[in-house]
Amino acid sequence: MLKKYALYLFRWQMSTPILAVVIALFPVKNEWISAIVANLIGGLIFFWVDRLIFRQQYIFDVWSVEEDVTCADCGTVCRGYRLVKSKTYDKTNDKNPKFRCESCSKKKYDSIKNK
Ligand SMILES: [Zn+2]
């Protein structure tokens, strides 16, 4: 999220040249009208850029599966499952990932999906 925020702030700075050029060169020497025209031009360009910045959507859930793990909920040693990423959930950088048995992972998955 921080990376996306930094990218968005950088994008805002890219609108500065448009504002400066329009205010400097626009034939009507009224700051309000120049700013409106500059923002209109910026909107026509940056609508598409913003759309790219905020477009990342995950259609599929991303799971991690490991053998011989201890379920974080019931303690059973088994094949473990962990939801890494979904549309509303992101544990990509989790430093202590918790794996669960199939049954417990389904319960956890349902609790996440019903939030
Ligand atoms: Zn379990």
py3Dmol code that shows the C-alpha trace and the ligand (Angstrom):
import py3Dmol

protein = """\
ATOM      1  CA  MET A   1       0.000   0.000   0.000  1.00  0.00           C
ATOM      2  CA  LEU A   2       2.875   2.367   0.799  1.00  0.00           C
ATOM      3  CA  LYS A   3       4.368   1.737  -2.637  1.00  0.00           C
ATOM      4  CA  LYS A   4       1.048   2.530  -4.284  1.00  0.00           C
ATOM      5  CA  TYR A   5       0.720   5.681  -2.158  1.00  0.00           C
ATOM      6  CA  ALA A   6       4.220   6.845  -3.168  1.00  0.00           C
ATOM      7  CA  LEU A   7       3.398   6.161  -6.816  1.00  0.00           C
ATOM      8  CA  TYR A   8       0.188   8.172  -6.449  1.00  0.00           C
ATOM      9  CA  LEU A   9       2.061  11.116  -4.879  1.00  0.00           C
ATOM     10  CA  PHE A  10       4.599  10.983  -7.721  1.00  0.00           C
ATOM     11  CA  ARG A  11       1.703  10.996 -10.194  1.00  0.00           C
ATOM     12  CA  TRP A  12       0.346  14.146  -8.548  1.00  0.00           C
ATOM     13  CA  GLN A  13       3.704  15.840  -9.101  1.00  0.00           C
ATOM     14  CA  MET A  14       3.466  14.978 -12.783  1.00  0.00           C
ATOM     15  CA  SER A  15       0.452  17.276 -13.051  1.00  0.00           C
ATOM     16  CA  THR A  16       2.582  20.257 -11.965  1.00  0.00           C
ATOM     17  CA  PRO A  17       4.093  20.898 -15.455  1.00  0.00           C
ATOM     18  CA  ILE A  18       0.627  20.909 -17.012  1.00  0.00           C
ATOM     19  CA  LEU A  19      -0.592  23.439 -14.475  1.00  0.00           C
ATOM     20  CA  ALA A  20       2.524  25.626 -14.900  1.00  0.00           C
ATOM     21  CA  VAL A  21       2.477  25.551 -18.717  1.00  0.00           C
ATOM     22  CA  VAL A  22      -1.244  26.306 -18.996  1.00  0.00           C
ATOM     23  CA  ILE A  23      -1.046  29.171 -16.492  1.00  0.00           C
ATOM     24  CA  ALA A  24       2.019  30.601 -18.287  1.00  0.00           C
ATOM     25  CA  LEU A  25       0.776  30.214 -21.851  1.00  0.00           C
ATOM     26  CA  PHE A  26      -3.033  30.314 -21.709  1.00  0.00           C
ATOM     27  CA  PRO A  27      -4.255  33.433 -23.509  1.00  0.00           C
ATOM     28  CA  VAL A  28      -6.848  34.314 -20.870  1.00  0.00           C
ATOM     29  CA  LYS A  29      -4.879  35.797 -17.972  1.00  0.00           C
ATOM     30  CA  ASN A  30      -7.217  34.762 -15.211  1.00  0.00           C
ATOM     31  CA  GLU A  31      -5.768  32.266 -12.681  1.00  0.00           C
ATOM     32  CA  TRP A  32      -9.127  30.618 -12.038  1.00  0.00           C
ATOM     33  CA  ILE A  33      -9.884  29.971 -15.695  1.00  0.00           C
ATOM     34  CA  SER A  34      -6.276  28.810 -16.325  1.00  0.00           C
ATOM     35  CA  ALA A  35      -6.470  26.409 -13.356  1.00  0.00           C
ATOM     36  CA  ILE A  36      -9.798  25.022 -14.586  1.00  0.00           C
ATOM     37  CA  VAL A  37      -8.356  24.429 -18.076  1.00  0.00           C
ATOM     38  CA  ALA A  38      -5.174  22.879 -16.620  1.00  0.00           C
ATOM     39  CA  ASN A  39      -7.200  20.565 -14.386  1.00  0.00           C
ATOM     40  CA  LEU A  40      -9.379  19.579 -17.317  1.00  0.00           C
ATOM     41  CA  ILE A  41      -6.301  18.651 -19.369  1.00  0.00           C
ATOM     42  CA  GLY A  42      -4.792  16.868 -16.363  1.00  0.00           C
ATOM     43  CA  GLY A  43      -8.028  14.975 -15.771  1.00  0.00           C
ATOM     44  CA  LEU A  44      -8.121  13.797 -19.378  1.00  0.00           C
ATOM     45  CA  ILE A  45      -4.588  12.402 -19.020  1.00  0.00           C
ATOM     46  CA  PHE A  46      -4.412  11.224 -15.434  1.00  0.00           C
ATOM     47  CA  PHE A  47      -7.767   9.473 -15.313  1.00  0.00           C
ATOM     48  CA  TRP A  48      -6.064   6.661 -17.248  1.00  0.00           C
ATOM     49  CA  VAL A  49      -2.908   6.763 -15.130  1.00  0.00           C
ATOM     50  CA  ASP A  50      -4.918   6.612 -11.879  1.00  0.00           C
ATOM     51  CA  ARG A  51      -6.925   3.765 -13.275  1.00  0.00           C
ATOM     52  CA  LEU A  52      -3.724   1.795 -13.846  1.00  0.00           C
ATOM     53  CA  ILE A  53      -2.415   2.591 -10.359  1.00  0.00           C
ATOM     54  CA  PHE A  54      -5.578   1.404  -8.632  1.00  0.00           C
ATOM     55  CA  ARG A  55      -6.506  -1.425 -10.953  1.00  0.00           C
ATOM     56  CA  GLN A  56      -4.761  -4.304  -9.167  1.00  0.00           C
ATOM     57  CA  GLN A  57      -7.535  -6.731  -8.398  1.00  0.00           C
ATOM     58  CA  TYR A  58      -7.153 -10.335  -7.545  1.00  0.00           C
ATOM     59  CA  ILE A  59      -9.627 -12.594  -9.233  1.00  0.00           C
ATOM     60  CA  PHE A  60      -8.265 -15.782  -7.685  1.00  0.00           C
ATOM     61  CA  ASP A  61      -7.258 -16.553  -4.126  1.00  0.00           C
ATOM     62  CA  VAL A  62      -3.582 -17.411  -3.665  1.00  0.00           C
ATOM     63  CA  TRP A  63      -2.857 -20.297  -1.311  1.00  0.00           C
ATOM     64  CA  SER A  64       0.318 -21.745   0.129  1.00  0.00           C
ATOM     65  CA  VAL A  65       0.461 -25.474   0.899  1.00  0.00           C
ATOM     66  CA  GLU A  66       3.145 -27.245   2.927  1.00  0.00           C
ATOM     67  CA  GLU A  67       3.604 -30.822   4.095  1.00  0.00           C
ATOM     68  CA  ASP A  68       4.047 -31.908   7.693  1.00  0.00           C
ATOM     69  CA  VAL A  69       3.065 -28.717   9.454  1.00  0.00           C
ATOM     70  CA  THR A  70       1.339 -28.282  12.801  1.00  0.00           C
ATOM     71  CA  CYS A  71      -2.113 -26.766  12.454  1.00  0.00           C
ATOM     72  CA  ALA A  72      -2.170 -23.350  14.143  1.00  0.00           C
ATOM     73  CA  ASP A  73      -5.654 -24.012  15.523  1.00  0.00           C
ATOM     74  CA  CYS A  74      -5.991 -27.709  16.452  1.00  0.00           C
ATOM     75  CA  GLY A  75      -2.347 -28.834  16.600  1.00  0.00           C
ATOM     76  CA  THR A  76      -2.727 -31.720  14.135  1.00  0.00           C
ATOM     77  CA  VAL A  77       0.412 -32.506  12.120  1.00  0.00           C
ATOM     78  CA  CYS A  78      -0.692 -32.737   8.518  1.00  0.00           C
ATOM     79  CA  ARG A  79      -0.627 -31.034   5.119  1.00  0.00           C
ATOM     80  CA  GLY A  80      -1.097 -27.333   5.928  1.00  0.00           C
ATOM     81  CA  TYR A  81      -2.938 -24.644   4.025  1.00  0.00           C
ATOM     82  CA  ARG A  82      -2.571 -20.902   4.252  1.00  0.00           C
ATOM     83  CA  LEU A  83      -4.498 -18.214   2.363  1.00  0.00           C
ATOM     84  CA  VAL A  84      -1.855 -15.772   1.192  1.00  0.00           C
ATOM     85  CA  LYS A  85      -3.841 -13.287  -0.821  1.00  0.00           C
ATOM     86  CA  SER A  86      -7.383 -12.617  -1.924  1.00  0.00           C
ATOM     87  CA  LYS A  87      -9.344  -9.596  -3.052  1.00  0.00           C
ATOM     88  CA  THR A  88      -9.691  -8.238   0.513  1.00  0.00           C
ATOM     89  CA  TYR A  89      -6.890 -10.074   2.327  1.00  0.00           C
ATOM     90  CA  ASP A  90      -3.125  -9.836   1.947  1.00  0.00           C
ATOM     91  CA  LYS A  91      -0.632 -11.787   4.047  1.00  0.00           C
ATOM     92  CA  THR A  92       2.091 -11.806   1.410  1.00  0.00           C
ATOM     93  CA  ASN A  93       4.704 -10.347   3.758  1.00  0.00           C
ATOM     94  CA  ASP A  94       3.623 -12.244   6.880  1.00  0.00           C
ATOM     95  CA  LYS A  95       6.826 -13.034   8.784  1.00  0.00           C
ATOM     96  CA  ASN A  96       5.182 -15.814  10.817  1.00  0.00           C
ATOM     97  CA  PRO A  97       2.765 -17.539   8.464  1.00  0.00           C
ATOM     98  CA  LYS A  98       0.288 -19.873  10.154  1.00  0.00           C
ATOM     99  CA  PHE A  99      -0.727 -23.039   8.379  1.00  0.00           C
ATOM    100  CA  ARG A 100      -3.883 -24.920   9.213  1.00  0.00           C
ATOM    101  CA  CYS A 101      -5.266 -28.367   8.512  1.00  0.00           C
ATOM    102  CA  GLU A 102      -7.923 -28.596   5.811  1.00  0.00           C
ATOM    103  CA  SER A 103     -10.821 -28.364   8.261  1.00  0.00           C
ATOM    104  CA  CYS A 104      -9.430 -25.409  10.235  1.00  0.00           C
ATOM    105  CA  SER A 105      -8.338 -23.599   7.062  1.00  0.00           C
ATOM    106  CA  LYS A 106     -11.921 -23.824   5.770  1.00  0.00           C
ATOM    107  CA  LYS A 107     -13.219 -22.273   9.003  1.00  0.00           C
ATOM    108  CA  LYS A 108     -10.601 -19.526   8.833  1.00  0.00           C
ATOM    109  CA  TYR A 109     -11.370 -18.933   5.150  1.00  0.00           C
ATOM    110  CA  ASP A 110     -15.100 -18.606   5.911  1.00  0.00           C
ATOM    111  CA  SER A 111     -14.396 -16.130   8.716  1.00  0.00           C
ATOM    112  CA  ILE A 112     -12.299 -13.994   6.363  1.00  0.00           C
ATOM    113  CA  LYS A 113     -14.848 -14.141   3.541  1.00  0.00           C
ATOM    114  CA  ASN A 114     -17.720 -13.175   5.848  1.00  0.00           C
ATOM    115  CA  LYS A 115     -16.057  -9.995   7.145  1.00  0.00           C
TER     116      LYS A 115
END
"""
ligand_1 = """\
1
ZN
Zn -6.693 -27.810 12.453
"""
view = py3Dmol.view(width=600, height=400)
view.addModel(protein, "pdb")
view.setStyle({"model": 0}, {"cartoon": {"style": "trace"}})
view.addModel(ligand_1, "xyz")
view.setStyle({"model": 1}, {"stick": {}})
view.zoomTo()
view.show()
